[in-house]
């Protein structure tokens, strides 16, 4: 069985899957980036936005003014946003943990590609990496189990690295995958891993009143 130590030093790339994200582990580096499947939506909206320009050019004279205005505004907004989303889904990364740089870079949203906002978290600011269960552990209340990998800083500020959602019957496998990812991050940063169970949300029974 591969351990966190062997995974971090192995020259072969490994991919571990989260919800809509992929954790790619290589020698000395962990990239948590968008899954390639999310390319579909920005690609479709980009094509629709680009199609609006020839529509305006060839059919503009026959369209009502209000329709022309709506199509133009929609194209002007959709094309750049979809373009950024497309580039982000292909080359963007949400979290990059680099052993050589001794830090994690947290990229924010579509603009997290060097042209937007980034947050640098040095390893010495890591408190621990949590595997947090976010849904009630009760099949009667919830048929799914969800585990979130969270980087907790010394300041107690938290940064989510991703979630894993599975059927309740597969909860142990989902927990093991989340724990493996958390262990890889913690091992590289020199911190520890904690499992945090969701607090019991079951209301306490009301205390019986005693007769006076």
C-alpha angles and dihedrals in degrees: 000000000000116000129204090256094051092044092054094049099040114108091216119092118243128196122206117185129228130169106301090338138086125213108213115195121196134157106306097347139083120193120189103191139160117284113252090238091075089068090085099074099048090043093053094045091047092053091047090049093049090047089060093069098060088042090057092044098049102029101027095105092054097046123091113256094246092051091049091050093050093048091049095049091045092051093048091052101036099047099059094039092048091045091055091046091051093050091045093051090051103040108004126110130200099200129014117187111190123187093196092054092040091223147086121236115209113200120204121227126295092338094057094107102096092283096074138042123317133179120210116208114186115213092246089065092059113107097178143313114251130207101205126191106218103182129061114272092230123104089206091062104031131021093195133063122211129191123189124202107217130184107215115201126209087254086059091244109142130217120193116224093186145291136254118211121190139157113281089247088060096045095118092053091048092048091049092052092048091047091051092053092046090049092052091052093045093047092053093046094043095240135114138257127239129188112219117193120208110261114255105265094189107121115240117249112260115257115253115249115238119224115248 
